[in-house]
Amino acid sequence: MMPADRMRALPSLGWVEHSTPLTNHDAFARHLGLAALYVKRDDMLDTCAGGSKVRKLDLLLATPGLREATRWVSAGAIGSGHLVACTLAAAALGRVLEAHVFYEPVSAGVVENLACIVSGPTHLQYYACRAQLALAQPQLFTASRLGGAAVIALGASAPAGVAGIARAALELAQQIADGVIAPPDVVYCALGTGGTAAGIALGLGLAGVRCEVRAVRATERCLVPARAVRRHIERAASWLRQHDVPVLAEQAVGVRVLDDQLGRGYGVVTQQSLAAVELLRQEAVPLEPIYTGKA
C-alpha cells in the first residue's frame, strides 16, 4: 500500500468523504497582482459547520482516549471556531464539552460563535484573559485528561489532527494531478496554533508537490513561535509512522511564517482583513476577519 493510501486508511469518523472543490478567483488575483488564485473550499464540508477543524476532529476524535470518552474538555476564545466545531461534534456524538474560554474583542461573528457554543452540550468556564486561563489550567496544554474529561488540544492541533490536515493536502495534490489546477507556487493559510500549516506542509511533501507554505500569523509570536510548526510536523510524522505510514518530518515542504498581518494582536481585526472579507464575499467565499481574512 502506498503512503497516500495508508493516510486515507487511517481510523476516522468518516466526516470527510468527498474532496472539497477549488474555486477560481481571477478578479481577486488581479487585485493582488497574481497570475491565479484558487481557494480550497473546506467551508463546504457538511459536518460541524465545515472548515478545516472538521478534518482535524475527523481523525482526532477517533483516537483512543477521545473516542470512548463521554466528556471532552478544550479551550479557546469566547468566539472560537474551534469550540464551535467541538460543540457541534459533541452534539452529534452524544458527548459533553467543558469549554474554558477567554475574552476577545466582541464582534458580530464572536457573538454568533458564542451563541452556538452555549446552545450545545457545553459547560463554560470564563477567564478574563489567556494568561489567567494558562495559570489556572496548565494541564489543558500538556495533559491528555483533566478532571475526568479527555482533553482536545487547542485548535485540535494534536498529531492526529495535524494528520487530518495532511490528508487534505493529499486531496489537493490529487486535484493538481487531475489537472484541476496547475501546481501552485505558494499555499497560504492562517497561523493559529500552527497545526494547519504543519499538516499542509507534511501532506504536500509526502505527495511530492514542491511549493512553499506561507502561514499568516493570527496569534502573537511569543505564544506560537515559528518553531512550533516544526514541532507539529515532527510529532505528526512520528504518530503517522506508528500507524504504518512511512513518512519523515524532513519530507515536509518549507513553511514561511508571515508576521505582517497580525495587527494589534489575536482577535483584533485589521482594515486589510475586513477588506479581504468584503472582496471575497462578493465572490461568494465566506471568510472571517480574525484568521482567513488575514491569510
C-alpha positions in Angstrom: 0.0 0.0 0.0 1.4 3.4 -1.0 1.9 6.1 1.8 -1.0 8.2 0.4 -3.3 5.1 0.5 -2.2 4.4 4.1 -3.0 8.0 5.0 -6.5 7.6 3.6 -7.0 4.4 5.5 -6.3 5.9 9.0 -9.1 5.4 11.5 -11.6 8.3 11.3 -15.2 9.2 12.0 -15.9 9.3 8.3 -16.7 13.0 8.3 -14.7 13.9 5.1 -16.0 11.5 2.4 -15.5 13.7 -0.7 -13.0 16.2 -2.0 -13.9 19.8 -1.4 -13.8 22.0 -4.6 -11.3 24.6 -5.6 -12.8 27.9 -6.8 -11.0 30.3 -9.2 -10.9 34.0 -8.3 -9.4 35.9 -11.2 -10.6 39.3 -10.1 -9.1 38.9 -6.7 -5.9 37.5 -8.3 -5.6 40.6 -10.5 -6.2 42.8 -7.4 -3.2 41.2 -5.7 -1.0 41.1 -8.8 -1.1 37.3 -9.1 -1.4 35.1 -12.1 -4.1 33.0 -10.5 -5.7 32.5 -7.1 -7.7 29.4 -6.0 -9.5 28.8 -2.7 -9.9 25.3 -1.3 -13.5 25.3 -0.1 -13.5 23.4 3.1 -16.3 25.6 4.2 -18.4 23.3 2.0 -17.8 20.3 4.3 -21.2 19.5 5.7 -20.3 18.4 9.2 -19.8 20.7 12.3 -20.3 23.8 10.3 -17.5 23.0 7.9 -13.9 24.3 7.8 -10.5 22.7 8.4 -11.4 21.9 12.0 -13.7 19.1 10.7 -10.7 17.5 9.1 -8.7 17.7 12.3 -11.5 16.3 14.5 -12.4 13.6 12.0 -9.1 11.8 12.9 -8.5 13.2 16.4 -11.9 12.1 17.9 -11.3 8.6 16.5 -8.2 8.1 18.6 -8.1 6.1 21.9 -9.0 8.3 24.9 -11.2 10.7 23.0 -13.1 8.0 21.1 -14.6 6.4 24.2 -14.7 9.4 26.5 -18.2 10.8 27.4 -16.7 14.2 28.4 -14.3 16.3 26.5 -12.5 19.5 27.6 -10.9 22.2 25.5 -10.1 25.9 25.4 -10.3 28.9 23.2 -11.6 32.5 22.9 -15.2 33.3 23.5 -15.8 33.3 19.8 -13.6 30.3 19.0 -14.4 28.5 15.8 -12.6 25.5 17.3 -15.0 25.4 20.2 -17.9 25.8 17.8 -16.7 22.7 15.9 -16.1 20.8 19.2 -19.6 21.8 20.5 -21.3 20.5 17.3 -19.2 17.4 17.4 -20.3 16.8 21.0 -23.9 17.2 20.0 -23.5 14.9 17.0 -21.8 12.1 19.1 -23.7 12.4 22.3 -20.8 13.9 24.4 -20.5 16.7 26.8 -17.9 19.5 26.3 -16.3 21.6 29.0 -15.1 24.8 27.4 -12.6 27.1 29.1 -12.9 30.4 27.3 -11.1 33.7 27.5 -12.0 37.2 26.4 -11.5 38.5 22.9 -12.9 41.7 21.3 -16.6 41.3 20.7 -17.9 41.4 17.1 -21.0 40.0 15.4 -19.0 36.9 14.4 -17.8 36.4 18.0 -21.4 36.7 19.3 -22.7 34.2 16.7 -20.0 31.7 17.6 -20.5 32.1 21.3 -24.3 31.6 20.9 -23.6 28.4 19.0 -21.3 27.2 21.8 -23.7 27.9 24.6 -26.6 26.3 22.7 -24.9 22.9 22.7 -24.0 20.3 25.3 -21.3 22.7 26.6 -20.4 24.0 30.0 -18.4 27.2 30.1 -15.7 28.4 32.4 -14.7 32.0 31.7 -11.3 33.7 32.2 -10.5 37.4 31.7 -7.5 36.7 29.5 -5.3 33.9 28.1 -2.7 34.3 30.9 -5.3 33.8 33.6 -6.5 30.6 31.8 -3.0 29.3 31.4 -2.2 29.9 35.1 -5.5 28.3 36.3 -5.5 25.3 33.9 -1.9 24.5 32.8 -2.9 20.8 32.2 -5.1 21.9 29.3 -1.8 22.5 27.4 0.1 19.3 28.4 -2.2 16.5 29.6 -4.5 14.1 27.9 -7.1 14.2 30.7 -8.4 16.9 33.0 -10.8 16.3 35.8 -12.0 13.0 34.3 -12.5 14.6 30.8 -10.4 13.8 27.7 -8.5 16.9 26.5 -9.0 18.1 22.9 -5.8 20.0 22.1 -6.1 23.8 21.4 -7.1 24.2 17.8 -7.3 20.3 17.6 -3.6 20.5 16.7 -2.6 17.2 18.2 -0.7 14.8 15.9 -3.8 13.1 14.7 -5.4 16.5 14.0 -2.4 17.6 12.0 -2.6 14.3 10.1 -6.2 15.2 9.2 -4.9 18.3 7.5 -2.1 16.3 5.8 -4.9 14.2 4.2 -6.4 17.5 2.9 -3.0 18.3 1.3 -3.0 14.9 -0.3 -6.5 15.6 -1.6 -5.2 18.9 -3.1 -2.3 17.0 -4.6 -4.7 14.7 -6.4 -6.6 17.7 -7.7 -3.3 19.0 -9.1 -2.6 15.6 -10.7 -6.1 15.5 -12.2 -5.4 18.9 -13.9 -8.0 20.9 -11.8 -5.3 23.5 -11.2 -1.7 23.9 -12.1 0.9 23.2 -9.4 0.9 26.2 -7.1 3.9 28.3 -6.2 2.6 29.1 -2.8 -0.2 27.8 -0.5 -1.4 30.3 2.1 -3.1 29.5 5.4 -3.7 31.2 8.7 -1.4 30.5 11.6 -3.2 30.0 14.9 -1.8 27.0 16.8 0.2 26.0 13.8 -1.3 22.6 13.1 -2.9 23.6 9.8 0.4 24.9 8.3 2.2 21.8 9.6 -0.3 19.4 8.1 -0.3 21.1 4.7 3.5 21.1 4.6 3.7 17.4 5.6 1.0 16.3 3.2 2.3 18.2 0.2 5.8 16.9 0.8 4.5 13.3 1.1 2.7 13.8 -2.3 5.7 15.3 -4.0 4.2 18.7 -4.6 7.1 21.2 -4.2 5.9 24.6 -3.2 6.1 26.9 -0.2 3.5 27.1 2.6 3.1 30.7 3.9 1.4 30.8 7.3 -0.1 34.2 8.0 0.1 34.9 11.7 -3.1 35.4 13.6 -1.5 34.7 17.1 1.3 36.5 18.7 4.9 35.2 18.2 5.5 34.8 21.9 2.6 32.3 22.1 3.1 30.4 18.9 6.7 30.8 17.6 7.6 29.7 14.1 9.4 26.6 15.6 6.0 25.4 16.9 5.1 24.5 13.3 8.2 22.3 13.0 7.3 20.6 16.3 3.8 19.8 15.0 5.4 18.4 11.8 7.8 16.2 13.8 5.1 14.9 16.1 2.6 14.2 13.4 5.2 12.3 11.3 6.1 10.2 14.4 2.4 9.5 15.0 1.9 8.5 11.4 4.8 6.1 11.5 3.2 4.4 14.5 0.2 3.9 12.2 2.2 2.4 9.4 2.5 5.5 7.3 6.2 5.7 6.2 6.8 9.5 6.4 9.6 11.6 7.8 9.4 15.2 9.0 12.2 16.0 6.5 9.8 15.3 3.7 7.6 18.3 4.5 7.8 21.3 2.2 9.1 24.6 3.6 6.9 26.8 5.8 7.4 30.6 6.0 5.6 32.5 8.8 4.4 35.9 7.8 4.0 38.4 10.7 2.8 41.5 8.9 -1.0 40.9 9.0 -1.4 40.4 12.8 -2.2 44.0 13.6 -2.7 44.7 17.3 -2.9 41.0 18.3 -5.1 37.9 18.4 -8.8 38.5 17.9 -8.3 42.1 16.7 -9.5 42.8 13.1 -7.4 44.9 10.7 -8.6 47.1 7.9 -6.8 44.8 5.5 -8.6 41.7 6.8 -12.0 43.4 6.7 -11.3 44.5 3.1 -10.4 40.9 2.1 -13.5 39.5 3.7 -15.7 42.0 1.8 -13.8 41.4 -1.5 -14.3 37.6 -1.4 -17.8 38.0 -0.1 -18.6 39.4 -3.4 -17.3 36.2 -5.0 -19.4 34.0 -2.6 -16.5 32.9 -0.4 -17.3 33.4 3.3 -14.2 34.5 5.2 -13.9 35.9 8.8 -11.5 38.7 9.7 -9.6 37.0 12.5 -8.0 34.1 10.6 -8.9 33.6 7.0 -9.3 37.4 6.3 -5.7 38.0 7.4 -4.5 35.0 5.4 
